[in-house]
Each structure stands twice: as C-alpha cells, then as structure tokens.
C-alpha cells in the first residue's frame, strides 16, 4: 500500500477547511441529494462527500457506508485531493497503490474508486465527491463528465458556505469566520483549563503604499501578510482578517512566553519576506498581545479590544 502524500500547501489547505466550520456537522439534504443521485446514476454500492482533515477523512454525506470517518493514511480521497481532475482507479486489485489496502482486502472491499476533487479555489482541494464499488468498473467519457458535473454541484454548495466565513482577498477567515472559530476554541480552553492569547496586528504605513504604488500593491501586501501568518503560526492557532489592514490571531494553550515566541517567529518571517521581495517599501506592522486564563470573564469581543489597545500602545511606541 502507498500512503497518500500531503499537498505542499497543507497548512493553507487545512486553514481554509477549518474556516468553513463544516467538519463534524450534521448531514444536509443539499449534499445528500447529490450522493443519492451519484449512487443511482452510476449503479455503485457507495457514494460519498468526503472531507480530508489532518489525520482522517470525514464524510459530510454518505450513501452505502455506515461509518462517519476513516484514517487518512488508508484513504483513497487522500490521493484524490492531490489531483487537478478526476482520480480514477478502475480495479484496485491491479493497482500497486491499493491492492493490499485494508479497505480493499477488508470491508468495504473496494475494487473501483472514482473521485472528483472538491476545490475551494485553485490549488486548495478539501475533499472529494467519490463513487465506490465492490467490482471493477470503467467510466467512459460521458460518465466522467457526469461525475464532474455532480462534483461541481457539491463545490457550489461548499463555496456558498465559504463566502460567509472567508475573506475574499486573503482567503483567511473574515471577522465572522474568526469569531465563530474562537467561540468553539474558547469552549475547549475552558473545558481543558488552558490559557490563551490574543494578538492584534495593524499594518503600518499601509495607506502610503496604496497612495504611492496603487491598490493592487496594497492588496499584494495584505495577501502576503496573511500568507506569512498562515505559515508562522501553529495549525491549532486561529487567524483572521478583521477588516482593512487589521489582523488577529488566537493562540490556545498560550501564555506570555509562548506568545512572545510566536511573535518572534513571525517577525523573522516578515524580515525574510521583505528581503526576498525587494520591494521599494517594507511590510511593517504593530502588534498587541493580551493573555487570558481559561476562566476569564471577558467576552470574545472584549478580549479582542484588549489586544487592540495593546497594539495601539505598541504603535505609539514606534518599536517597529
């Protein structure tokens, strides 16, 4: 068996996935309708909308399969998300990647698999619409187009969720998406009695970049800043763009020392970006940190405001 490889942009992919807040949610008719259609149209035993998480694949919709998730290491969909187009295995018994896969030699005894990678945007595949059968099968050109059409329907439904929670420009969480994720993370911190930190970022001299070099250059700065946040913070940290040139991060299981280390890593990444980009300006920012215990009585908005106040003090001090 050959395990599926991780995409090179796995951190960005996982952030986009988690921003949707669709993992472990209830089945929805809009997705179930498509998997029912697929199962019937292709006359297969199983049809799934599979979402590939960090270590598992979880099924938003399933027909013909009783379990709700499986390990990513043995998943077919883990391979499918690395494709631009359909991922088809006509006969698993003849394929070196899968002939001894536990899902082939045991239940559900997969002999045929075809998956359409579900894209949030180019290069970001979060899962697949897949059809599975216990006997080998070939899809002709018409069948392949039909699977693509059904997959596009699922993508459209997912993107309707995405539009409500992701920032259109940077593709990280917008304010609504960030607050939704923080609400869940805060409950986890309280339940496990672990502290947290909020870091508020504000870009310095951003208006002058827009004025001197154009809004397209300003957009580039925002996108770059968001990407560096994605790559610098841990997978378990939450990041978002609150609006304009303001960004926010929530670090769970964090105190002053851990938050300072995170900011140090981030500062190094920004310095490297400025050096490699060789722009006529520098990406500069101010940051404010506030740490909170698990039993704080501050609301989410109040914690953000506290970090904002700390950022304002930092900006006044002109440290950066």
N, C-alpha and C positions, 0 to 999 in steps of 0.2 A: 504494500500500500504506500502511496505517496501522499504525504500531508499537503494541504493547500498552503501556498505561500501567502504572506501578509503583503498587502499593497504598500508601495513606498510611502504613500501619504496616509498611512494608517491612523496617525494621530488626528489629522484633519477629518478623515472619514468618520472616526468614532465620535468626534465632537459634533459633526453635522448630524449623525444618527441620534445622539443623545439629546440634542437640541429639539428634536421632533417630539420627544416625550411619548413615543408610541410603544416602547418596549414594555411588555407585561401588562398591556391594556387588554380590554375585552375584545372579543371578535366583533366585527362590524359588518353589517349587511352589504355595504358597498364593496368590500373586499371578498366576502363570502360569495357574492353573486358571480364574481369573475372566476373564482376557483371551481364553483359548481359548473359553470359554462365550460371551463377548460377540461375538467374531468369527463364531461359528457361528450364534448366535441372530439376529443382525441381518444376516447374509449380507453382510458387508463385507470389504474387502481388508486392512484394518489395524485392530488393536485394541491400545491402549497403557495402561499405568500410567505417566504422565508426571509427573516431579518438576521443578518450576520453581526453578532455582538463580538466583544473582545475574545471570549473563550467559548462561545456557544452560538448555535443558530436557534432562533426562536420563531415560532410560527404565528404570524398575525392572523392567518386564515389557513385552515387545513380541511381537506376532504379525503377520507380514506385512511387517516392516520390518527391514532388515539393520543399520542404523546404531544406535549406542547413545546419541547425543545430537545436538542441533541448537542453533543460536543462538536465544536468547530473543527477539531482535528480530523474527524472522520466524515465531515460533511462534503457533499457534492457542491452545495451552494458556495462554500468557501473557495472553490475553484472558479465557479461561475462569475463571482464579483471581480475577478482579475481579467475578464474578457470585455471587449467593446460590444460584441454581438452575442448571438446565441451560443450557449455551451451545450453541446450535444454528445452524449455517449450512447451510441446505438446498441452496444452489447458490452456490459461491464465484464463479462467473463473473458472477453478478448482484449481488455484494456489493462495495461500493466499498472496503471494508477489505482485501479479499483477492484481487480479480480479477487483480492483477499481482504477487501474492506469488510469490517464487521456488519455493515448494512447490506452487504451483498451475500455473504455466506450465512448470515442470520437475518432475522426479521428487520425490516420488511421485505427482504430478499429482492433487492433492486437489480434488475437486469437492463433497464432502459432509463435514461435520465435526459431531460432537456430543460434548460433554464434560461430565462431572459433576465439579464442583469438590470436591476432597478436603479436608475440614475437620479440623483438629486440635481446634479449638474455634471458637466463633462469631467470625467476622472473621479467622480465620487459615487461609487456604487454601494448601496447599503444592504442589498439582498437580491432576491430573485423571485420571479414567478416561475415555478417549475412544475413539470409533469413527470410522473414516475410510474413505471410498470414492472411487473414480475416476469415479463417476457421481452426478448429483443424487439426493437422497432426502428423503423426508418421514417424520417419526416421528409416528404417531398417539398418542393419549393412553395407550393400553396400552403401546406401545413405550417411551414416555418414562418411565412408571412402572417398567418392567423395567430400564431403564438406571439409574434412581435406586436400585433395589434392589441391582443389581450394584455400584454405586458405594459404597453403604452397607457392603457386604461388605468392600471394599478398605479403607474407613475404619476398620472394626473391627479389621482386621489391623494397620493403622498405629498405632492407638491402643494396641494391646497392646504395641507397641514403646515408645511414648511413656511408658506407665505405669512402665516400668523405669528411665527416664532423666530424667524431668522432675519437678520439684517440683509437687505437686498444687495448692498455693495460689498461688504466684507465677508458675508456668509457665515458669520458667527452669530450667536444669539442676540436678538434685539432686546429692548427693555422688558417686553412682555415675556419672551422666552427665558431670559435670565431670572426674572422674578419667580417664574413657575418652577424652574430647576432648583433655585435656592430654597423655596418653600419645602421641597422634598428633602434636600440635603440638610436643612436645619432640623428637621424631624429626626433624621438619622443621628446627627450630632447630639441632640438631646437624649435620644434613646440610649446611645452608647457612652454618654457623658464625656464627650471630647470637645475641646475648644475649637475656635475658628477665627479666621482673619479676613477682613475685607480690605482690598487695595483699590483705591480710586486713582485713575490716570487721567491726565489732561495734557493734550499736546501743546507745546509752547511754540509761539510764532507761526501757528498754523494759518492764520489769516494772511500773513505776509507771503506765505508760499502760494496761496490761492491768488493773491493780488499780483504777484510778480511773475509767476510761472503758469498760471491758469488752473482752472478747477480740475482738469484731467490729472495734473500733477498732484493736486491736493488729494484726489481720490486714490492715487498711487500710494501716497503716504499712509492713508487710512488702511488700505488693504495690506500694506507691508507691516504696519504696526500690529494689526490683528493677527497676521500670519506668525509674527515673532511671538506674540502671546501664546498662540496655539502650540508652538514648538518649545517654548520655555517652561511653561507650567506643566504640572503633572496631569495625567489623564483624569484623576479624580477631582481636580480643581475645576471650578466653573468660571467661564469668562464671558463677557458680553460687551456690546457697544450700546451705551445708554442713549446716544444721540450726538450729533455734531462731532466734536473731537474728544468726547468723553468716553472712557472705557472703564470696566470694572472687573474685578476678579474676587471670587470667594474661595478661600483655602480651608478645607476641613482638616481636622486634627493638626491645627497650626497654632503657634504662639509667636511672640515677637521674634525669637531667634530664627524660627523656620521661615517666617515671612521675610525677614531681612535676607536670608539666604536665597529665597526665591527672587527677591528684587535684585540681588547681586547678579544672579544668573541672567536675569532679564536685561540688566544694564550692559553686561558683557555682550549679549546677543545684539543689542541695539548698536553698540560701538562697532561690532564686526560688520553689521549691515551698512552703517554709514561709510565705513572704509571701503567695502566692496562695491557699493553702489556708485560711489564717486560722483554724487550729485553736487550742484552748486549751493546746496543748503544741507543742513544736518537735521535729522529727525530727533527732536528734543521733546522732553516731557517733564512734568512734575507728577509726583506720586504721593499719596497719603495712605497710611496704614492705621487700622484700628483692630485690636484683638478683643475677642469676646469669649466668655465662658459659656458652657453649654446651657446654663440656666439663666442667661441674661434675660432681662425683661424688656429689652429694646426690640422694637419691631424691625422687620427687614428694611423698610424704608428709613427708619431712624439709624440703623447701622450703616447704611449707605451714606446718609447725610453726615454721620460722624467721620467716615473716611473721606468724604468730600471736604469737610472742614480741615482735616489734617493735610489734605492735598493743597488747599489754599494757603496754609501756613508754609508748606514746602515751597510753593510757587513764589511767595513773598520773600522767602529767604534767598531765592535765586541760586540754589545749590547746583541745579543743572541748567 
